[in-house]
Amino acid sequence: MNNIYRSLSVITLAGAILLCSCSTNLGPETLPSTTPTTVETEPEPTETVETTFPEATEPSSKPVVTEKIVEKHGKLSIDGKNLVDSEGETVILKGISTYGIQDCGDFFTAEVVKTLAEDWGCDILRISLTGDKDSGYLKDADKNFDTICKLCDMCTEQGIYVLIDWDVLYADEADENKDAAVDFFKRISAIYSDSPNILYEVSNAQIPVTAAAETDEEPEEVDDWGDNIKPFAEEVIEALRENSPDSIIIVDVSDNGIGIDAAVDSDLDYDNIAYGCKFYSGSQGQEFRDKIKDAADDDYCVFITGWGLCNDRGLGGVYYTESGKWAEFFDEYEISWCNYAIGSSVKDDANALKLDSERYTDEQKYSGHWPDGLLSKSGAYAKEQLLKVPAEPLTEDTEE
């Protein structure tokens, strides 16, 4: 945990709420079956501190969205290519994704969730959790589970939807990761089985193919969707459906989130299933839009679970022209999306906030209602798209 988060623990944040531990109030069937693994880490490098700072600005955001979207639409389902509400009307959800929640420290408070809902117009918050044992869920299952529960409760209180995401990253831990995912979704769905707020996302990022054995023979070609992702997802879906038979489940596609064609060719035989895609405006353009259009035309529901505005290396600034084309495409095809990302001080061009900046106090960073100067170019553009306020004149795309 870096210096910013260590200093945060001594700051009293307006509007923060204390929620009791989820796992301490659960029945035995929801208790973790995984054993936390303790991993020693090296101390992080000391940050460079700037010597002069401009005068900090006051928070300029004002609540503009007062309607609670879950009260309006209720429990969602999938009808063909569309998300629909309890009355059968099409719903387009627009929101933002966290960075890996284990990397966000104490950033997410009730006031931050309120800011995202009312000041930014977020309909949904995607909570991203990596399942690995080095830094994710398996490192401390109880702590991470409670963090997810508390944030779900904050979003429910605020009246927005929640997308609970499970990342799969490492081939050599695929079986352990799958067992942990089954355990996690059984537990979380037991708690929120009756909640209209909760959507689930399994298998974000493909399961990498295990390295070929040392042999002179060429390795066999592997169908990443059919051989890895689909069977993983089916086992998790079966477990999740035991407690939540009608919830929306999003399964992310192969090829780093752009292999929607492979998923359509071998789809999942369940109701209320959407296919999750993720991409960056600076790296994916018309060719990928055509693939999504083809899937939608074939009546498959596509949900954009992570939309970065830079390139796929986290560089290049905001690609305004391509991002504008994507925004128009989403509206035309009634596709829901979550911008990537918020909540960590990581330095990349997709980060919505400048949480690494020394120009603002911890209170300004973590109390919500952020000053405009604290928003990055990515954050400012995402906020404009969420609120559909007039944007600044488009500039030329930034090149590396």
WOHUJO-V134656 format. One record per pair of residues at least 6 apart in sequence whose ideal C-beta (glycine too) atoms are under 8 Angstrom apart, sorted by the first residue. I is the first residue (numbers start at 1). GAP is how many residues later the second one is. If there is no record, write none. Layout:
I;GAP
I;GAP
//
This chain:
1;104
2;42
2;45
2;103
2;343
3;44
4;101
4;341
4;351
4;352
4;358
4;361
5;100
5;101
5;102
7;355
8;97
8;98
8;354
8;358
9;97
11;351
11;352
11;355
13;96
13;98
13;350
13;353
13;354
14;97
14;353
15;94
15;95
15;96
15;99
15;352
15;353
16;93
16;94
16;95
17;92
17;93
17;137
19;130
19;131
19;134
19;135
21;121
21;125
21;128
22;123
22;124
22;126
22;127
22;128
22;169
23;7
23;8
23;9
23;119
23;122
23;123
23;126
23;164
26;161
26;164
26;165
27;163
29;157
29;161
30;156
30;157
30;160
30;161
31;156
32;109
32;110
32;113
32;151
32;155
33;146
33;150
34;103
34;104
34;107
34;145
34;146
34;149
36;102
36;103
36;104
36;105
36;106
37;96
37;97
37;101
37;102
38;101
39;94
39;95
39;96
39;100
47;309
49;309
50;308
50;309
53;305
53;306
54;305
56;303
56;304
56;305
56;308
56;315
56;317
57;314
57;315
57;316
58;313
59;305
59;310
59;311
59;312
60;311
60;312
61;54
61;58
61;59
61;308
61;309
61;311
62;57
63;55
63;56
64;54
64;55
64;57
64;323
65;52
65;53
65;54
65;56
65;322
66;52
68;90
68;91
68;92
69;24
69;54
69;90
69;91
69;92
70;86
70;89
70;90
70;91
70;126
70;127
71;88
72;13
73;12
73;13
73;16
73;18
74;11
74;12
74;122
75;10
75;11
75;121
75;171
76;7
76;8
76;9
76;10
76;15
76;85
76;120
76;123
76;172
77;6
77;7
77;169
77;171
77;195
78;6
78;170
78;193
78;194
78;195
78;196
78;223
79;9
80;219
80;221
81;214
81;215
81;218
81;219
81;220
81;221
81;252
81;253
82;8
82;9
82;219
82;252
83;7
83;8
83;9
83;10
83;165
83;191
83;218
83;220
83;253
84;6
84;7
85;6
90;244
91;245
92;238
92;239
92;242
92;243
92;244
93;30
93;31
93;68
93;243
93;244
94;27
94;28
94;29
94;30
94;242
94;243
94;244
94;291
94;292
95;21
95;27
95;28
95;29
95;30
95;31
95;65
95;66
95;68
95;242
95;243
95;244
95;291
96;20
96;24
96;26
96;29
96;30
96;242
96;243
96;244
96;245
96;246
96;256
96;286
96;290
97;28
97;29
97;31
97;66
97;68
97;208
97;209
97;241
97;242
97;243
97;244
97;245
98;6
98;10
98;27
98;28
98;29
98;30
98;243
98;244
98;245
98;246
99;29
99;242
99;243
99;244
99;245
99;247
99;252
100;28
100;29
100;30
100;35
100;36
100;67
100;244
101;7
101;26
101;27
101;28
101;43
101;46
101;47
101;50
101;242
102;27
102;28
102;33
102;34
102;35
102;37
102;42
102;45
103;32
103;240
103;241
103;243
104;239
104;240
106;260
107;236
107;237
107;248
107;259
108;43
108;46
108;235
109;45
109;257
109;258
109;259
110;44
110;47
110;48
111;256
111;257
111;258
112;254
112;255
112;256
113;12
113;38
113;41
113;42
113;45
113;47
114;44
114;254
115;253
115;254
115;255
116;6
116;9
116;44
116;226
117;41
117;42
117;43
119;249
119;250
120;262
120;263
120;266
120;267
121;262
121;265
121;266
121;267
122;38
122;264
123;37
123;38
124;36
124;37
124;38
124;39
124;75
124;212
124;214
125;26
125;30
125;35
125;36
125;37
125;38
126;36
126;37
126;39
126;75
126;179
126;180
126;212
127;21
127;24
127;25
127;35
127;36
127;37
127;38
128;37
128;39
128;76
128;213
129;7
129;8
129;15
129;19
129;35
129;36
129;37
129;38
130;6
130;7
130;37
130;39
131;6
131;7
131;35
131;36
131;37
131;38
131;46
131;49
131;50
131;53
132;6
132;7
132;37
132;38
132;41
132;45
133;6
133;40
133;43
136;8
136;31
137;7
137;8
137;29
137;43
137;47
138;38
138;39
138;42
141;39
141;42
141;43
145;39
145;42
145;43
148;16
148;40
149;39
149;42
151;11
152;10
152;12
152;36
152;40
152;45
152;46
155;6
155;7
155;42
156;6
156;39
156;41
160;37
161;36
161;37
161;38
162;35
162;36
162;37
163;36
163;37
163;38
163;87
163;142
163;175
164;24
164;34
164;35
164;36
164;37
165;36
165;39
165;140
166;15
166;18
166;19
166;35
166;36
166;37
166;38
166;70
167;37
167;38
168;6
168;9
168;10
168;13
168;35
168;36
168;37
168;38
168;39
168;64
169;8
169;36
169;39
170;7
170;38
171;36
171;37
171;38
171;39
171;40
172;38
174;33
174;36
174;54
174;58
177;30
178;54
178;57
178;58
181;21
181;22
181;51
181;55
182;53
182;54
182;57
185;15
185;17
185;51
185;54
185;55
186;53
186;54
186;56
186;57
188;10
188;12
189;11
189;51
189;53
189;54
189;55
189;58
190;53
192;6
192;52
193;50
193;51
198;46
198;49
199;48
199;49
199;50
199;51
200;40
200;44
200;47
200;48
200;49
200;50
201;48
201;49
201;50
201;51
201;75
201;104
202;30
202;31
202;34
202;35
202;38
202;47
202;48
202;49
202;50
203;26
203;29
203;30
203;33
203;48
203;49
204;48
204;53
204;72
204;74
204;101
204;102
205;47
205;51
205;52
206;18
206;19
206;22
206;23
206;46
206;47
206;48
206;49
206;50
206;53
207;17
207;21
207;22
207;25
209;13
209;15
209;19
212;7
222;6
223;39
224;30
224;31
224;35
224;38
225;28
225;29
225;34
225;37
225;38
225;41
226;36
226;40
228;26
229;22
229;23
229;24
229;25
230;21
230;33
230;36
230;38
233;18
233;35
234;34
237;12
237;14
237;31
237;33
237;36
240;7
240;9
241;29
246;25
246;26
247;25
248;24
248;25
248;26
249;21
249;23
249;24
249;25
250;23
250;24
250;25
250;26
250;53
250;55
251;12
251;17
251;22
251;23
251;24
251;25
252;23
252;24
252;25
252;26
252;53
253;6
253;7
253;9
253;10
253;22
253;23
253;24
254;8
254;9
255;7
256;22
256;56
257;19
257;20
257;21
257;22
257;48
257;49
258;19
258;20
258;21
258;26
258;30
258;33
260;15
260;17
260;31
260;32
260;35
260;40
260;42
261;30
261;33
261;34
263;12
263;32
263;37
264;11
264;30
264;31
264;34
264;36
267;6
267;33
273;28
274;27
274;28
274;29
275;20
275;25
275;26
275;27
275;28
276;26
276;27
276;28
276;29
277;11
277;15
277;25
277;26
277;27
277;28
278;26
278;27
278;28
278;29
278;30
278;62
279;9
279;25
279;27
279;28
279;29
279;33
280;27
280;28
280;29
280;30
280;31
280;32
280;70
281;26
281;27
281;28
281;29
281;30
281;37
281;38
281;41
281;42
281;45
282;26
282;27
282;28
282;29
282;30
282;34
282;37
282;40
282;115
283;28
283;29
284;28
285;37
285;40
286;39
289;36
289;37
289;40
292;10
292;37
292;41
292;43
293;36
293;40
295;7
296;6
296;37
296;39
302;33
303;32
303;33
303;34
304;26
304;31
304;32
304;33
304;34
305;33
306;32
306;34
306;35
307;19
307;30
307;31
307;32
307;33
308;6
308;31
308;32
308;33
308;42
308;70
309;9
309;10
309;14
309;30
309;40
309;41
309;68
309;69
309;72
309;73
310;6
310;7
310;8
310;9
310;38
310;39
310;40
310;68
311;8
311;89
314;34
314;35
314;36
315;33
315;34
315;85
316;33
316;81
316;82
316;83
316;84
317;32
317;60
317;81
318;31
318;59
318;60
318;63
318;80
319;78
319;79
320;61
320;74
320;75
320;76
320;77
321;73
321;75
321;76
322;75
323;58
324;70
327;58
329;6
330;6
330;7
339;13
339;39
339;43
339;46
339;47
340;10
341;9
341;10
341;11
342;9
342;10
342;11
342;37
344;7
344;11
345;10
345;11
347;9
349;27
349;28
349;29
350;28
351;25
351;27
351;28
352;23
352;24
352;26
352;27
352;30
352;31
353;12
353;17
353;21
353;22
353;23
353;26
354;6
354;20
354;21
354;22
355;10
357;17
359;14
360;11
360;13
360;14
364;6
364;7
364;10
365;9
372;8
375;8
381;10
384;6
384;7
//
